[in-house]
Amino acid sequence: MRLLIRGGHVIDPDTGKDGIFDVLVENGTISRVEKELSDMGAEPGDMRVIDGRGLYVMPGFVDLHVHLRDPGQEYKETLATGGRAAARGGVTTICAMPNTRPVTDSPEMIRSQSERAKAECPVHVSFVGAVTKGQKGEELTNMAAMKREGMRCISEDGKSVMDAKLYRKAMEIAAKEDILILAHCEDGNMIKDTVIVNESDFSRGLGLSGVTNGVEDIIAARDILLAKETGARLHLCHCSTKDSVEMVRLAKEAGALVTAEVCPHHFLLSDEDIPGDDGNYKMNPPLRKREDVEALVDGLKKGIIDVIATDHAPHSEKDKEGGFRKAACGIVGLETSLSLAMTELVHKGVLTPMELVKRMSLTPSRILGVDKGSLAEGKCADLVLVDPEREFVIRKEDFVSKGKNTPFDGKKVKGMVVMTIVDGEIVYDEKEGLLK
């Protein structure tokens, strides 16, 4: 089946196209992108024509930071449900973090997970390997062997490798093997006897000893220096502080191979927006001060922050009970990231649609080292169609993810994913529901 998208507004930072075009998809690839395509030579029933009028046609989004919980915690999420959530959110490639049970820390795990994903998941999945065996911070994994099975990046996500000498060795190997490092920056020694909530009037009002910005900033500085020294490619996950933004800026000026991401909840919410002792507002790193939010938005606008990622972290309803003292950290994000970014960044004039696509598709593709994020002829047909003017209210009961844990339930947004195409196949259609 061939696909012809007629009259859509193509937004593609790779080719620079920003206007009304027809897009022809054949054999899983983008065949032609032209002003008006006619005489396709199609036999009856050979082609599906999609009306793209009033819609943005964008390369599928690439999310560098996703937790699928599978294996080990399938009650929270599975490869299938996480993939379906990605498809509904216009995300066609996801990086699955290694803190599964067991940890993704061996070539055998990378191989088996990759094989399962091809059979069970409607989107592309790149599995991230752990830096240390079992994520215990004691012995390095065999990164070279995992890379031979298709692994592109390593992470100790959920924590940092606190042994700087061991981490430096990991960076040396990663630099030699050209493996990307995804860094969760957190000084584990500084969070002992604390609750994961920003140290602020809010935390003190709950009688909690919270987390200061220094918990992130100290490890961000360490990791940047180690990356500069070793030549490793370092990507800072879920930046949440104003000083992280400044350090990334300085690192880039110094020539370090450093990139960074921010999540919608961190560029949208501050600790002042937390309505009470609600576990749905508990994430790691925590929601920071308003001045941090402003710095993150400014970093996105200036291109200091390269990528928007979700840190999709599904939990069961029971996991999120007990307020900040007891609730698990994390919120879901795959199904809301585009709408939140359109609402808060594009419609408010912070980013142009082209800049948004660059941060959600082209740049993360390049950082990951995959040939995605482009609508150039001959490229893989991973596309998303978005209605930029469609208003709706986020309802957690509509999520296809098993996780319903979001602070955005009931929020009115503007900009909806209406169709997602992976390898030339429609995997989500808003009118027909999930197709795969």
Secondary structure, DSSP 8 states (H G I E B T S, - for coil): -EEEEEEEEEEETTTTEEEEEEEEEETTEEEEEESS-------TTSEEEEE-TT-EEEE-EEEEEE---TTT-TTT--HHHHHHHHHHTTEEEEEE-S-SSS-S-SHHHHHHHHHHHHHH-SSEEEE-EESBGGG-SSSB--HHHHHHTT--EEE-TTS----HHHHHHHHHHHHHHT-EEEE----GGGSTT--SSBSSHHHHHTT---B-THHHHHHHHHHHHHHHHHT--EEE-S--SHHHHHHHHHHHHTT--EEEEE-HHHHH--GGG--SS-GGG--SS----HHHHHHHHHHHHHTSS-EE---B----TGGG-SHHHHS-S----TTTHHHHHIIIIITTTSS-HHHHHIIIIIHHHHHHT-S-S---TTSB--EEEEEEEEEEE--GGG-SSS----TTTT-EEEEEEEEEEETTEEEEETTTEE--
